[in-house]
């Protein structure tokens, strides 16, 4: 018991948790996540309680979703130029004002489309800019060896907020209507902005003693177009993200509810979604407690195989109980895998380009959603819900196993950083870096 208590105290005070800025960030994330879910409950309730109905709700959500996707590249670019913390702070302040206005409108009745649409556009644009910027903050706060655990703890806080937020939002809406729940969301953005204003990173001072203060400056600044041309690891990750999210989104959003509707009922569907959340939380916990691996590609591929098998087995596992176990296993492996790949890219990418690198990955993740659900709707209609799961599971497993055929992915090490190709005299092949912590980014796959 004493040893377990000591490990627990070490987890709370050592590693990433020893960094004040990281602790502040977790507090802000939790507040913002709870507020987001209060908003997610309050907005549909507000609209559906009026005369607009589902058509108005769909229109407003489209006004939010389209700007969010469009502004993701802009968020990455601006974060790389002025610092992710500043982008996060500014977008939180704007969102606090926008949701505050919506709360005032809600207190006077159901807002019209003319009132809701501009607010939704502002919120969507700010969210799109915030997402890639948020991935630049941890590398500015933590040492590279602490990034994996830091990402896991950050994800866990968001997931706990995701479990508590809907309940809090539902209780507020049930007791006081939508206005107070929206007010809580606006306040949560202010709390997050206050926390961010108290965090200091490398980008905030010309001379700093941050996590990489002792690292040698790169011999030559790497441009983003150059990274896009020569960064083969990024190419592999983008392809994997595209295919895996094409398979996942449609399966969870279309095939899973159809499967539940056929024999598990609404309660069963709710249980499956809860297992999805709990499994993701468990995956983050496992990632936080696991030791760093030197070959993340093989861990990534192993988790993908587990994900593929678990997803394929959902309809054939013996009813609700078996399906719930499979969904939980899938979510655990997926949550762990996401942390592995995010940490890998944060270490590999040049610090001045992390925002733009992550914006590309987020585009691959989020931009596939409309195509995925449309394809899934067609596939489930013609194949049925059950056969869709092994097709999707097989696509996920085979895509990541295929990535192992690429040498730059297969031989990638946890501490590998991108190294620009060295210029060579005319007629002489370009020299390659032999440093063990750098990436031979021009190496052709074998």
C-alpha positions in Angstrom: 0.0 0.0 0.0 2.9 2.4 0.9 4.5 1.7 -2.5 1.2 2.3 -4.3 0.7 5.6 -2.4 4.2 6.7 -3.3 3.6 6.0 -7.0 0.4 8.0 -6.8 2.1 11.0 -5.2 4.8 10.8 -7.8 2.2 10.8 -10.6 0.7 13.9 -9.1 4.0 15.8 -8.5 6.6 14.3 -10.9 7.1 14.5 -14.6 4.7 16.8 -16.4 2.8 17.6 -13.2 5.9 19.2 -11.8 5.5 22.0 -14.4 3.3 24.8 -13.2 2.2 25.8 -16.6 1.0 22.2 -17.4 -1.0 22.1 -14.2 -2.7 25.4 -15.1 -3.4 24.1 -18.6 -5.2 21.0 -17.2 -7.4 23.2 -15.0 -8.3 25.4 -18.0 -9.0 22.4 -20.2 -11.3 20.8 -17.7 -13.3 24.0 -17.3 -13.6 24.5 -21.0 -14.6 20.9 -21.7 -17.4 20.9 -19.1 -18.6 24.2 -20.6 -18.5 22.8 -24.2 -20.8 20.0 -23.2 -23.2 22.3 -21.4 -23.3 24.2 -24.7 -23.8 20.9 -26.6 -26.9 20.1 -24.6 -28.2 23.7 -24.4 -28.1 24.7 -28.1 -30.2 21.8 -29.5 -32.7 22.2 -26.6 -33.0 25.9 -27.2 -33.6 25.6 -31.0 -35.9 22.6 -30.8 -38.0 24.3 -28.1 -38.9 27.0 -30.7 -40.5 26.9 -34.1 -37.3 26.2 -36.1 -37.1 22.4 -35.4 -34.5 20.1 -36.9 -34.0 22.1 -40.1 -32.9 25.2 -38.1 -30.7 23.0 -35.9 -29.0 21.4 -38.9 -28.5 24.8 -40.5 -26.9 26.3 -37.4 -24.6 23.2 -37.0 -23.5 23.6 -40.6 -22.7 27.3 -40.0 -20.5 26.0 -37.2 -18.9 23.0 -38.9 -17.9 24.6 -42.2 -15.9 27.5 -40.7 -14.3 25.1 -38.2 -12.8 22.9 -40.9 -11.8 25.9 -43.1 -9.9 27.8 -40.4 -7.9 24.8 -39.2 -5.0 25.5 -41.6 -5.1 29.2 -40.6 -4.9 28.3 -36.9 -1.8 26.2 -37.5 -0.1 29.0 -39.5 -0.9 31.7 -36.9 0.1 29.5 -34.0 3.5 28.9 -35.6 4.0 32.6 -36.1 2.8 34.2 -32.8 2.6 31.2 -30.5 -0.1 28.7 -29.8 -0.9 30.1 -26.3 -1.7 33.5 -27.8 -4.0 32.0 -30.4 -5.8 29.9 -27.7 -6.2 32.9 -25.4 -7.6 35.2 -28.1 -10.1 32.5 -29.4 -11.3 31.8 -25.9 -12.0 35.4 -25.3 -13.9 35.8 -28.5 -15.9 32.6 -27.8 -16.7 33.8 -24.3 -18.2 37.0 -25.8 -20.1 35.1 -28.5 -21.6 32.5 -26.2 -22.4 35.3 -23.7 -24.4 37.1 -26.4 -26.2 33.8 -27.2 -27.1 33.4 -23.5 -28.6 36.9 -23.4 -30.6 36.1 -26.6 -31.8 32.8 -25.1 -33.1 34.5 -22.0 -35.4 36.6 -24.2 -36.8 33.6 -26.2 -35.7 31.4 -29.1 -33.1 33.3 -31.3 -33.7 33.5 -35.1 -31.5 32.1 -37.8 -30.2 35.6 -38.4 -29.1 35.8 -34.8 -27.8 32.2 -34.5 -25.9 31.9 -37.8 -23.3 34.7 -37.2 -22.6 33.4 -33.7 -22.2 29.8 -35.0 -19.8 31.0 -37.7 -17.7 32.9 -35.1 -17.7 29.9 -32.7 -16.8 27.5 -35.5 -13.9 29.7 -36.8 -12.5 30.1 -33.3 -12.7 26.4 -32.7 -10.9 25.6 -36.0 -8.1 28.0 -35.0 -7.9 26.7 -31.5 -7.5 23.0 -32.4 -4.0 23.1 -34.1 -2.8 25.8 -31.7 -3.6 23.6 -28.7 -1.1 20.9 -30.0 1.8 23.4 -29.9 1.4 24.3 -26.2 2.6 21.0 -24.6 5.9 20.9 -26.6 6.5 24.5 -25.4 5.9 23.5 -21.8 7.4 20.0 -21.4 10.6 18.2 -22.1 10.4 15.8 -25.0 10.6 12.7 -22.7 7.5 14.0 -20.8 5.4 14.7 -23.9 3.8 11.2 -24.1 2.6 11.3 -20.5 1.6 14.9 -20.8 -0.5 14.2 -23.8 -2.1 11.2 -22.0 -2.9 13.3 -18.9 -4.3 16.2 -21.0 -6.5 13.7 -22.9 -7.7 12.2 -19.7 -8.8 15.6 -18.3 -10.8 16.2 -21.5 -12.4 12.8 -21.3 -13.4 13.2 -17.7 -14.9 16.6 -18.6 -16.7 14.9 -21.4 -18.2 12.4 -19.0 -19.3 15.0 -16.4 -20.2 17.9 -18.8 -23.3 16.4 -20.4 -24.8 15.5 -17.0 -24.2 19.0 -15.7 -25.5 20.6 -18.9 -28.6 18.4 -18.8 -29.3 19.2 -15.2 -28.9 22.9 -15.8 -31.2 22.9 -18.9 -33.8 20.8 -17.1 -33.8 23.0 -14.0 -33.3 26.5 -15.5 -33.7 26.2 -19.3 -30.9 26.9 -21.8 -29.8 30.3 -20.8 -27.9 29.4 -17.6 -26.2 26.5 -19.3 -24.9 28.8 -22.0 -23.8 31.3 -19.3 -21.7 28.5 -17.7 -20.1 27.8 -21.1 -19.2 31.5 -21.6 -17.8 31.5 -18.1 -15.7 28.4 -18.8 -14.1 30.2 -21.7 -13.2 33.1 -19.4 -11.6 30.7 -16.9 -9.6 29.0 -19.7 -8.5 32.4 -20.9 -7.4 33.5 -17.4 -5.4 30.3 -17.0 -3.8 30.7 -20.4 -2.8 34.3 -19.5 -0.9 33.0 -16.5 1.1 30.4 -18.5 4.5 31.3 -19.8 6.2 29.4 -22.7 9.3 29.7 -24.8 7.5 32.0 -27.2 6.8 34.6 -24.6 10.4 35.5 -23.8 13.5 36.1 -26.0 15.6 34.2 -23.4 14.1 31.3 -21.6 14.9 28.2 -19.6 12.2 26.1 -21.2 12.4 22.4 -21.9 14.7 22.7 -24.9 16.7 25.7 -23.8 19.9 23.7 -24.0 19.3 22.2 -27.3 21.5 23.2 -30.2 19.9 25.5 -32.7 19.3 23.9 -36.1 21.8 24.6 -38.8 19.2 25.8 -41.2 15.6 26.9 -40.7 13.2 24.4 -42.3 10.3 25.8 -44.3 6.8 24.3 -44.3 6.8 23.6 -48.1 10.2 21.8 -47.7 8.7 19.7 -44.8 5.8 18.8 -47.0 8.1 17.7 -49.8 10.6 15.7 -47.8 8.8 14.7 -44.6 7.9 11.1 -45.6 6.8 10.3 -42.0 4.2 13.0 -42.3 3.0 11.5 -45.6 2.6 8.1 -44.0 0.7 9.5 -41.0 -1.7 11.5 -43.2 -2.6 8.5 -45.3 -3.2 6.4 -42.2 -5.3 9.2 -40.6 -7.4 9.5 -43.8 -8.2 5.9 -44.2 -8.7 5.1 -40.5 -11.1 8.0 -40.0 -13.0 7.1 -43.2 -13.6 3.7 -41.7 -14.2 4.8 -38.1 -16.6 7.7 -38.4 -19.2 6.0 -40.6 -19.1 2.9 -38.5 -19.7 4.7 -35.2 -22.1 7.3 -36.5 -24.2 5.1 -38.9 -23.5 1.4 -38.5 -23.4 1.3 -34.7 -26.8 3.0 -34.1 -28.4 0.9 -36.9 -27.0 -2.3 -35.2 -28.3 -1.1 -31.8 -31.7 -0.2 -33.3 -32.1 -3.7 -34.7 -31.8 -5.5 -31.4 -30.4 -3.6 -28.5 -32.7 -0.6 -28.2 -32.0 3.0 -27.2 -30.7 1.9 -23.8 -28.3 -0.5 -25.4 -27.1 2.2 -27.7 -26.5 4.5 -24.8 -24.5 1.8 -23.1 -22.3 1.3 -26.2 -21.6 5.1 -26.4 -20.7 5.1 -22.7 -18.3 2.2 -23.3 -16.7 4.2 -26.1 -16.0 7.1 -23.7 -14.9 4.9 -20.8 -12.6 2.9 -23.2 -11.0 6.1 -24.4 -10.4 7.2 -20.8 -8.9 3.8 -20.0 -6.6 4.1 -23.1 -5.3 7.5 -21.9 -4.7 6.1 -18.4 -2.7 3.2 -19.8 -0.7 5.6 -22.0 0.0 7.8 -19.0 1.3 4.8 -16.9 3.2 3.0 -19.7 6.9 3.4 -20.3 8.0 5.2 -23.4 8.8 2.9 -26.3 11.8 3.3 -28.6 9.9 2.0 -31.7 6.5 3.8 -31.6 5.6 2.4 -35.1 5.3 -1.2 -33.9 3.2 -0.2 -30.9 1.0 1.9 -33.2 0.6 -1.1 -35.5 -0.1 -3.5 -32.7 -2.8 -1.2 -31.3 -4.3 -0.9 -34.9 -4.6 -4.7 -35.1 -6.4 -4.8 -31.8 -8.7 -2.0 -32.9 -9.5 -3.8 -36.2 -10.2 -7.2 -34.5 -12.4 -5.5 -31.8 -14.4 -3.5 -34.2 -14.9 -6.4 -36.6 -16.2 -8.5 -33.7 -18.9 -6.0 -32.4 -21.9 -7.6 -34.2 -20.8 -11.2 -33.6 -19.8 -11.0 -29.9 -23.0 -12.4 -28.4 -25.4 -9.4 -28.0 -25.1 -6.2 -26.0 -22.6 -7.5 -23.4 -20.2 -8.8 -26.0 -20.6 -5.7 -28.2 -20.0 -3.4 -25.2 -16.7 -5.3 -24.4 -15.6 -5.0 -28.0 -16.4 -1.3 -28.2 -14.5 -0.7 -24.9 -11.4 -2.6 -26.2 -11.5 -0.7 -29.5 -11.7 2.7 -27.7 -8.9 1.7 -25.3 -6.6 0.8 -28.1 -7.7 3.9 -30.2 -7.1 6.3 -27.3 -3.7 4.9 -26.6 -2.8 5.0 -30.3 -3.9 8.6 -30.7 -1.5 9.7 -27.9 1.3 7.7 -29.5 1.0 9.4 -32.9 0.5 12.9 -31.5 3.6 12.6 -29.3 5.6 11.1 -32.2 4.7 14.1 -34.5 5.3 16.7 -31.7 8.8 15.4 -31.2 9.6 14.9 -34.9 8.3 18.2 -36.3 10.4 21.4 -36.1 9.0 23.5 -33.2 8.2 26.4 -35.5 6.1 24.1 -37.7 4.1 22.0 -35.2 0.9 24.1 -35.6 0.9 23.6 -39.4 1.8 19.9 -39.1 -1.0 19.3 -36.7 -3.5 21.3 -38.7 -2.9 19.0 -41.7 -3.5 15.9 -39.5 -6.6 17.5 -38.0 -7.9 18.2 -41.5 -7.3 14.5 -42.4 -9.2 13.5 -39.3 -12.1 15.9 -39.5 -12.4 16.5 -43.2 -13.2 12.8 -43.8 -16.4 12.9 -41.7 -18.9 13.9 -44.4 -17.6 11.4 -46.9 -17.4 8.6 -44.3 -20.9 8.9 -43.0 -22.3 9.2 -46.6 -20.4 6.0 -47.7 -21.5 4.3 -44.5 -25.1 5.1 -45.1 -24.9 3.6 -48.6 -23.0 0.6 -47.4 -25.2 -0.2 -44.4 -28.3 0.1 -46.6 -27.0 -2.4 -49.2 -24.8 -4.7 -47.0 -26.6 -4.4 -43.6 -25.1 -3.1 -40.4 -23.3 -6.2 -39.2 -21.0 -6.8 -42.3 -19.9 -3.2 -42.2 -17.9 -3.7 -39.0 -15.4 -6.3 -40.3 -15.0 -4.3 -43.4 -14.1 -1.2 -41.4 -12.0 -3.1 -38.9 -10.0 -4.8 -41.7 -9.4 -1.4 -43.4 -8.0 0.1 -40.2 -5.7 -2.9 -39.4 -4.5 -3.4 -43.0 -3.8 0.4 -43.5 -1.5 0.6 -40.5 0.2 -2.7 -41.2 0.8 -1.4 -44.7 2.4 1.7 -43.2 5.0 -0.7 -41.7 6.2 -1.4 -45.3 7.5 2.2 -45.3 11.0 2.2 -43.9 10.7 5.8 -42.7 7.8 4.7 -40.5 9.0 1.3 -39.6 12.4 2.4 -38.4 11.3 5.6 -36.7 12.5 6.1 -33.1 10.8 8.0 -30.4 13.5 10.7 -30.2 13.8 11.2 -34.0 13.6 14.7 -35.2 13.2 15.9 -38.8 16.5 16.7 -40.4 16.5 18.7 -43.6 18.4 17.2 -46.5 21.9 18.6 -46.9 22.7 20.5 -50.1 25.1 18.7 -52.4 27.4 19.8 -55.3 26.0 19.2 -58.8 26.2 15.6 -59.8 26.8 14.4 -56.2 24.0 12.6 -54.3 22.7 14.6 -51.4 24.3 13.8 -48.1 22.2 12.2 -45.4 22.3 12.8 -41.7 23.8 10.0 -39.7 22.8 11.4 -36.3 20.7 8.8 -34.5 18.1 11.4 -33.4 17.5 12.8 -36.8 15.3 11.6 -39.7 16.6 10.6 -43.1 13.6 12.3 -44.5 14.5 11.6 -48.2 15.0 7.9 -47.7 12.9 6.0 -50.2 10.6 3.3 -48.7 11.6 -0.3 -49.1 
